[in-house]
Amino acid sequence: MNRKLLALGALAALFPVTSVAAKPQKQQARPELFEAVVRCRGVSESAARLKCFDDTTAMLQQAADRRDLVVVDKTQVREARKSLFGLTMPDLGLFGGNDEGEEELKQIEGVLTNVGSNRDGYYTFLLADGARWSQIDGKPIAVAPKAGHKVVVKRGSLGSYMMSVAGQPGVKVQRVN
């Protein structure tokens, strides 16, 4: 009995249990210049508040002109995530986590602009958005892909991706660029 408990304890130590739901979301600090604009709302005297807004928004504009500060909205973040679909990148916190209630991007749709072959003789696909994908399995595609065909790339298991060309069964692909 003690040996079983000891073995079970050793296994538990090798595979720590973590709860995904319990992980606190990392709150990214907003830029100081943005906070300065927000603090202007707290100025009670009207003329001083207006001067505060005028001064800080002028600094905000200068920072944006120098590209020291970039302002993006939620739509631009979604488009950036979509354009990066399939690429392995470090989490730099630039595009935030998924907002509460927002679905994780599980697939993209596109149109082929060019089809070629890789060194293994499998297909390479260039999509209209500039994304380049390469087939990595030996599954045949019944109707040869060509420019203009619609594709769907879905996130698979264990970091894999499947591409369906013109509604045909999917082949395993990886993002090249």
WOLINNOR-V189265 format. One record per pair of residues at least 24 apart in sequence whose ideal C-beta (glycine too) atoms are under 10 Angstrom apart, sorted by the first residue. I is the first residue (numbers start at 1). J is the second residue. Records with the same first field share a line. If there is no record, write none. Layout:
I->J  J
//
This chain:
25->96  97  98  100
26->91  93  96  97
28->93  94  96  97
31->60  63  68  69  70  71
33->57  59  60  62  63  64  68  69
34->60  63  69  71
36->60
70->94
74->99  102
77->102
78->102  105
79->129
81->105  108
82->108  109  110  129  131
83->108  129  130  131
84->131  175
85->110  129  131  153  155  161  175
86->131  132  133  153  155  159  161  163  173  174  175  176  177
87->131  174  175  176  177
88->159  174  175
104->155
105->155
106->153  154  155  156
107->152  153  154  155  161  162  163  164
108->151  152  153  154  155  161  163
109->150  151  152  153  154  164
110->149  150  151  152  153  163
111->147  148  149  150  151
112->145  146  147  148  149  150  151  163  165  166
113->147  148  149
114->145  146  147
115->141  144  145  146  147  149  165
118->176
122->171  172  173
123->163  165  171  173
124->173  176
125->149  151  153  163  165  171  173  176
126->176  177
127->151  153  163
130->177
131->175  176  177
132->175  176  177
133->161  163  171  173  174  175  176  177
134->163  172  173  174  175  176  177
135->163  165  171  172  173  174
136->160  161  171  172  173  174
137->162  170  171  172  173
138->171  172
139->168  169  170  171  172
140->168  169  171
141->165  166  168  169  170  171
142->166  168  169
143->167  168
145->171
//
